[in-house]
Amino acid sequence: MGFEALPERLAQVRAELARRAPQPVTIVAVTKGFGTDAIRAAMDAGIADIGENRVQEAVQKQDALEELTGVRWHLIGHLQRNKARVVAGRFDLVHSLDSLELAQELDRRSTTPQRVLLQVNVAREAQKSGCAPEDAPMLARQVAALEHLRLEGLMTLAPLTDDEDVQRRTFRGLRVLRDSIKEEEGVWLPTLSMGMSDDYASAVLEGATVIRLGTALFGPRETP
């Protein structure tokens, strides 16, 4: 599968960001379901932040690209406690911390500072991971106190809908929650990871500093 259209698609995304986002926004290229050629194409296009959903798939790609320097690996999918030992030290940023038990296990397995985000289920969707919004302030304080973890912000997923009002309401909820945690708990959380291919334009309007793009950059994934 070729990625000849990637530079043009990336230029379109960056033009949209320039139009909508006053804040700097990091683009994470989500390569789940694509081969290592997608990662090389992203790097050639100037994207060094690579996101993977599944730990096993990510590790296989990391091993296959061991000689490729400058990649910043992001784990954006759900993380189970029994995979914490594999994740520790392999990812620049883990987006999907959602419980104190997982945080403690990752802290125990890490020997160097591990950057993390707290995933919050703002829309309260039963099928999605993330802590409840009302639990986030205490959890943020607890995670921030762990020795080997560096809590840098929050992450959320919006409902799968074309309704921009619903999208923006979800993303606004995360931003407001972040601001209240800063004020009430004294935890500084500069990163807001929110927005994917179908809704990143709404996310950046509500303050996203990280967006996670797959099909917007690489096109649709091929069905096996």
Disulfide bonds with the S-S distance in Angstrom:
none
